[in-house]
Amino acid sequence: MQTNETSHCDQSDNPAECCLRFKPKGWDDQWLHVANRFFVPEKSRSLMHISINMGPVFDRAFGVIMQSQAHDDEHAMLLSRDLPAWFVEHLLAVTKHVPGPKKVQLKCKFAAKTMPSWSPRLNHEMPAFPKALV
């Protein structure tokens, strides 16, 4: 993938009216390159790694992003990571300045591996994955 780009997402394929249907084509065994891209950080609460307030957190964040006309429909990017079992950090990519005190700028690479669902294989396949792409 090109720097700061993602595989194409069909914005109309949204059966749950909250999240686009994930299609692994274009993502599996790829590198995602991020260079000087800005993100709005948010945190949601979780209970043993299961989010309990992601909806209101995303509604608030997307409201500000949409009002600022900073959403990238073509190359939308949301990065999430579990911190402890009680919080999840989310980074929502933006195309320009968004009002508010918090912003993060990233320059990094991510390895993408798609699987039909979580599997114990993940722990064994991911450490070898980046070496296979280099």
Residue, then its C-alpha position, 0 to 999 in steps of 0.5 A: m500500500q502507498t504511504n497514508e493509504t488504505s485498501h478501498c472500503d465500500q462506504s455503502d456496504n454498511p449493514a449494521e449502520c455503524c461499521l463497514r463490512f470488512k473485506p480482507k482483499g487488499w489487506d492480508d499480508q500487507w504493510l500499512h505505512v503511516a507518515n506524518r498523519f494526524f490522529v485524534p486520540e480517544k479512550s473507551r472503557s472495557l470490561m475484560h477487553i470487551s468495550i462497554n462505551m465505544g458507541p458514545v465515545f465514537d459518536r462524540a469523536f466523529g461528530v467533531i471530525m465531521q463538523s471539521q470536515a476532516h474525515d477521509d472517506e477514501h482512506a479512513m483509518l482507525l487504530s485501536r489497542d487494548l491497554p489493560a483489560w479496562f481501557v482501549e485507546h483509539l486513534l482516528a485519522v483526520t485530514k486536517h486540523v480538528p479543534g481540541p487539545k488532543k492530537v497525535q502525529l504518527k510515522c510508523k509501519f503496521a503489518a496486516k494479517t487477516m483471519p476469519s476470527w481470533s485464533p490461537r494460531l495468531n500468536h504463532e503466525m504474527p511473529a514470523f509475518p513481518k520477516a516474510l514480507v521484508 
